Amino acid sequence: MFERVLVPLDGSKVGEAAIPVIEQLVEKCGPEVKVNITLLGVITLLRHWVVVGEASAPVSYSEDELKLIKQRVMNYLTKTGDSLKQPRVTVKTMVSSGNAAEEILKAVDEINADLIAMSTHGRSGLRRMAFGSITDKILHRAPVPVLMVRAPEGTVNE
């Protein structure tokens, strides 16, 4: 059985598709099994664009702006984790910044995860090539099993 599960979330309903599946897995475990679930949020955009007239330039977020963004991500993770709390489940949250796939793989090592549970947006073809596939990178490079959950049809990416 998996006792340390990493669940990367991106703040969207699509990204949360793995949560009900994890809840079902925990329910099917015997009462003696304790599960540690770590919800991970990765801040990938460390810059924003400033537009003046017809000119634009990338500007890095200030420390205060990054602190505010991290706090918002942490609040989201905490609120999302509240639904997972049961006597046998411990929910932790982590926020990091950088390349999403790299940060997920780092978190696997940090928490000594034995399972990654994540949803997939289900992109294919040119859209997948244009946006890249974090899930695909994780599937090919993860040192632990990956439970991939496809978001239900009609789920809006909010």
Secondary structure as the mmCIF struct_conf table of DSSP 4:
data_model
#
loop_
_struct_conf.conf_type_id
_struct_conf.id
_struct_conf.beg_label_comp_id
_struct_conf.beg_label_asym_id
_struct_conf.beg_label_seq_id
_struct_conf.end_label_comp_id
_struct_conf.end_label_asym_id
_struct_conf.end_label_seq_id
STRN STRN1 ARG A 4 LEU A 9
BEND BEND1 GLY A 11 SER A 12
TURN_TY1_P TURN_TY1_P1 LYS A 13 VAL A 14
HELX_RH_3T_P HELX_RH_3T_P1 GLY A 15 ALA A 17
HELX_RH_AL_P HELX_RH_AL_P1 ALA A 18 LYS A 28
BEND BEND2 CYS A 29 CYS A 29
TURN_TY1_P TURN_TY1_P2 PRO A 31 GLU A 32
STRN STRN2 VAL A 35 ILE A 43
STRN STRN3 ARG A 47 VAL A 52
TURN_TY1_P TURN_TY1_P3 GLY A 53 GLU A 54
STRN STRN4 ALA A 55 SER A 60
HELX_LH_PP_P HELX_LH_PP_P1 TYR A 61 SER A 62
HELX_RH_AL_P HELX_RH_AL_P2 GLU A 63 ASP A 82
TURN_TY1_P TURN_TY1_P4 SER A 83 LEU A 84
TURN_TY1_P TURN_TY1_P5 PRO A 87 ARG A 88
STRN STRN5 VAL A 89 SER A 97
BEND BEND3 GLY A 98 GLY A 98
HELX_RH_AL_P HELX_RH_AL_P3 ALA A 100 ILE A 111
TURN_TY1_P TURN_TY1_P6 ASN A 112 ASN A 112
BEND BEND4 ASP A 114 ASP A 114
STRN STRN6 LEU A 115 THR A 120
HELX_RH_AL_P HELX_RH_AL_P4 GLY A 125 PHE A 131
HELX_RH_AL_P HELX_RH_AL_P5 ILE A 134 ARG A 141
BEND BEND5 PRO A 143 VAL A 144
STRN STRN7 VAL A 146 ARG A 150
HELX_LH_PP_P HELX_LH_PP_P2 ALA A 151 PRO A 152
TURN_TY1_P TURN_TY1_P7 GLU A 153 GLY A 154
#
